[in-house]
């Protein structure tokens, strides 16, 4: 036991002494693991040769020009936006209502509502996609556009709810009580007191929902028919039938959209409100 205790003490001393360096090394490895492939993809978008030849023999902006003059790709972006914008609006509205109900009221099925709101996160995407095809197209006979928008809403609601709910949980209810003491009714209190304080969470949830919807492939691939493809479906078709460095360019577009959404969220919201206890 003495030898084991000595070894344990030595390990503990080593961890205490080098904890900061070890943490820095782990963080650096994680960042490298996540971002080096993305950096290679961005670099390869300037490749003059084949899409799989690394390193490229020559760099060029030609594929960016090809992308900007590709009517099919531009149409795919427009189609994606026409789906993502209404899906985001619906998602934010429903997620805000769900978060408000969970935080403010006690009613039968409250726990079930919270569970159902986040359940799509753990259900395999393929399973949900097949279920949507059978239900939307087979049972309900919904139009293709409506089916895709609803599918995107189902995909994004859990994430938006998980972002918006903490803003209600950390909101100082005394502000509402003070508003009501001054004569404001429930609705006026919500619009003038509650909403401005939870707005950072709503914006962050909306930006996350839009980013997820803009990048959604699995649900769209299952539900959408033979009409104009969204940008993820367009990329998939290009990879299957005609692989060129233009695919890397389109992937860079996705990256720019995602990073832009994060920067806008940071600039418009106070992130500390989402984690404040």
C-alpha positions in Angstrom: 0.0 0.0 0.0 2.9 2.3 0.8 4.3 2.0 -2.8 0.8 2.6 -4.2 0.4 5.6 -2.0 3.8 7.0 -3.0 2.9 6.5 -6.7 -0.4 8.2 -6.2 1.2 11.2 -4.5 3.8 11.5 -7.2 1.1 11.5 -9.9 -0.9 14.1 -7.9 2.2 16.4 -7.6 2.9 16.0 -11.3 -0.7 17.0 -12.2 -0.6 20.0 -9.9 2.7 21.1 -11.2 2.0 20.7 -14.9 -1.8 21.1 -15.0 -1.7 24.3 -16.9 0.7 23.0 -19.6 -1.2 19.7 -19.9 -4.5 21.6 -20.3 -2.9 23.9 -22.9 -1.5 20.9 -24.8 -4.9 19.1 -24.8 -6.7 22.2 -26.0 -4.2 22.7 -28.8 -4.6 19.1 -29.9 -8.4 19.4 -30.0 -8.2 22.7 -31.9 -5.8 21.2 -34.4 -7.9 18.1 -34.8 -11.0 20.2 -35.6 -9.5 23.0 -37.7 -6.6 21.5 -39.6 -8.9 19.6 -42.0 -11.0 22.7 -42.5 -7.8 24.7 -43.2 -6.8 22.1 -45.8 -10.3 22.4 -47.4 -10.0 26.2 -47.6 -6.5 25.9 -49.1 -7.7 23.3 -51.6 -10.5 25.6 -52.8 -7.7 27.5 -54.5 -6.3 24.4 -56.2 -5.9 24.6 -60.0 -5.8 20.8 -60.4 -7.9 17.9 -59.2 -9.9 18.1 -56.0 -8.0 15.2 -54.4 -4.5 16.2 -55.3 -2.7 17.6 -52.3 -0.7 19.7 -52.2 -1.9 21.5 -55.3 0.7 22.3 -58.0 -0.8 25.7 -58.7 -3.1 28.1 -57.0 -5.9 30.0 -58.7 -9.2 31.9 -58.1 -10.8 30.3 -61.1 -13.1 28.0 -59.1 -14.5 30.9 -57.2 -15.3 32.5 -60.5 -16.9 29.3 -61.7 -19.0 29.2 -58.5 -20.2 32.8 -58.8 -21.2 32.2 -62.4 -22.8 28.8 -61.7 -26.6 29.4 -61.9 -27.4 26.0 -60.4 -25.3 26.7 -57.3 -26.8 30.2 -56.9 -30.3 28.8 -57.3 -29.4 26.2 -54.6 -28.4 29.0 -52.2 -31.6 30.9 -52.9 -33.6 27.7 -52.3 -31.8 27.1 -49.0 -32.5 30.6 -47.8 -36.2 30.5 -48.7 -36.4 27.4 -46.5 -34.1 28.5 -43.7 -35.6 31.9 -43.0 -39.3 30.8 -42.4 -38.0 27.7 -40.6 -36.0 29.9 -38.3 -38.9 32.2 -37.6 -41.2 29.3 -36.7 -38.5 27.7 -34.6 -37.8 30.8 -32.6 -41.5 31.4 -32.0 -42.2 27.8 -30.8 -39.0 27.5 -28.8 -39.7 30.8 -27.0 -43.2 29.5 -26.2 -41.9 26.2 -25.0 -39.2 27.8 -22.8 -41.7 30.2 -21.3 -44.2 27.5 -20.5 -41.6 25.2 -18.9 -40.1 28.0 -16.8 -43.3 29.8 -15.7 -46.0 27.2 -15.3 -46.6 23.9 -13.6 -49.0 21.7 -15.6 -49.6 18.0 -16.4 -47.1 16.9 -19.0 -44.6 19.7 -18.3 -41.7 17.2 -18.0 -43.0 15.4 -21.2 -43.0 18.7 -23.1 -39.4 19.4 -22.1 -38.4 15.9 -23.1 -40.2 15.9 -26.4 -38.7 19.4 -27.3 -35.2 17.9 -27.1 -35.9 14.3 -28.1 -35.0 14.8 -31.9 -31.3 15.4 -30.8 -30.9 11.8 -29.7 -33.1 10.1 -32.3 -31.0 8.9 -35.3 -31.5 11.3 -38.2 -32.1 8.6 -40.7 -34.9 7.1 -38.6 -36.6 10.5 -38.3 -36.1 11.2 -42.0 -37.8 7.9 -43.0 -40.6 8.7 -40.6 -41.1 12.1 -42.1 -41.3 10.7 -45.6 -44.0 8.2 -44.6 -46.0 10.8 -42.6 -45.6 14.0 -44.5 -45.7 12.7 -48.1 -47.7 9.5 -47.5 -50.2 10.1 -44.8 -50.7 13.9 -44.9 -49.8 14.5 -48.5 -48.1 17.9 -47.7 -46.6 20.0 -50.5 -42.8 19.5 -50.8 -41.9 23.0 -49.6 -44.1 22.7 -46.5 -42.6 19.3 -45.7 -39.1 20.6 -45.9 -39.8 23.6 -43.8 -41.5 21.5 -41.1 -38.6 19.0 -41.2 -36.1 21.8 -40.6 -38.2 23.1 -37.7 -38.2 19.7 -36.1 -34.4 19.6 -36.6 -33.7 23.0 -35.1 -36.3 23.3 -32.2 -34.3 21.3 -29.7 -31.1 23.4 -30.1 -33.0 26.7 -30.1 -34.9 25.6 -27.0 -31.7 24.6 -25.2 -30.3 28.1 -25.9 -33.4 30.1 -25.1 -34.5 28.3 -21.9 -31.5 29.4 -19.8 -32.4 33.0 -20.4 -35.7 32.4 -18.7 -34.2 30.4 -15.9 -31.6 33.1 -15.1 -34.0 36.0 -15.6 -34.7 38.1 -12.5 -38.4 37.7 -11.9 -38.4 40.7 -9.5 -38.3 42.9 -12.5 -41.7 41.5 -13.6 -43.1 41.9 -10.1 -42.0 45.5 -10.0 -43.6 46.1 -13.4 -46.9 44.6 -12.2 -46.7 46.6 -8.9 -46.6 49.7 -11.1 -49.8 48.8 -12.8 -48.7 47.0 -16.0 -50.7 43.9 -17.0 -49.2 40.5 -17.9 -48.9 41.2 -21.7 -47.4 44.7 -21.3 -44.9 43.3 -18.7 -43.8 40.6 -21.2 -43.3 43.0 -24.1 -41.6 45.8 -22.1 -39.7 43.9 -19.4 -39.4 40.2 -20.1 -38.8 40.2 -23.8 -36.0 42.8 -23.8 -34.1 40.8 -21.2 -34.5 37.4 -22.9 -33.8 38.9 -26.3 -30.1 38.0 -26.3 -31.1 34.3 -25.9 -33.7 34.5 -28.6 -31.2 36.1 -31.1 -28.6 33.4 -30.2 -31.2 30.7 -30.6 -32.4 32.1 -33.9 -28.9 32.4 -35.3 -28.1 28.8 -34.3 -31.4 27.6 -35.8 -30.7 29.4 -39.1 -27.2 27.9 -39.3 -28.4 24.4 -38.6 -31.2 24.8 -41.2 -28.9 26.3 -43.8 -26.6 23.3 -43.4 -29.2 20.6 -43.0 -28.8 17.7 -45.4 -30.3 14.4 -44.0 -33.9 15.6 -43.4 -33.9 17.6 -46.7 -32.6 14.7 -48.7 -35.3 12.4 -47.4 -38.2 14.8 -47.6 -37.4 17.0 -50.6 -38.4 15.6 -54.0 -37.0 16.3 -57.4 -37.3 20.1 -57.3 -34.5 22.6 -56.9 -32.0 21.2 -54.4 -30.7 23.0 -51.3 -27.0 23.8 -51.2 -26.1 20.7 -49.1 -28.0 18.5 -51.5 -26.4 20.2 -54.4 -22.9 19.5 -52.9 -23.9 15.9 -52.4 -24.9 15.6 -56.1 -21.6 17.2 -57.2 -19.6 14.8 -55.1 -21.4 11.8 -56.5 -21.3 12.8 -60.2 -18.8 15.6 -60.8 -16.1 16.2 -58.3 -14.2 19.4 -58.9 -12.5 22.0 -56.6 -15.8 24.0 -56.8 -17.1 21.6 -54.1 -14.4 23.0 -51.8 -15.4 26.5 -52.7 -19.0 25.8 -51.8 -17.8 24.2 -48.5 -16.0 27.5 -47.8 -19.3 29.3 -48.3 -20.8 27.1 -45.6 -17.9 27.9 -43.3 -18.2 31.6 -43.9 -21.9 31.5 -43.2 -21.4 29.6 -39.9 -18.6 31.8 -38.7 -20.6 34.9 -39.6 -23.6 33.7 -37.6 -21.4 33.1 -34.6 -19.8 36.6 -34.9 -23.2 38.3 -35.3 -24.5 36.3 -32.3 -21.5 37.5 -30.2 -21.9 41.1 -31.3 -25.6 41.3 -30.7 -25.9 39.3 -27.5 -24.2 39.0 -24.1 -23.0 35.5 -23.9 -22.7 35.8 -20.1 -26.5 36.0 -19.8 -26.7 32.4 -21.1 -24.4 31.0 -18.5 -25.1 33.3 -15.5 -26.3 31.6 -12.4 
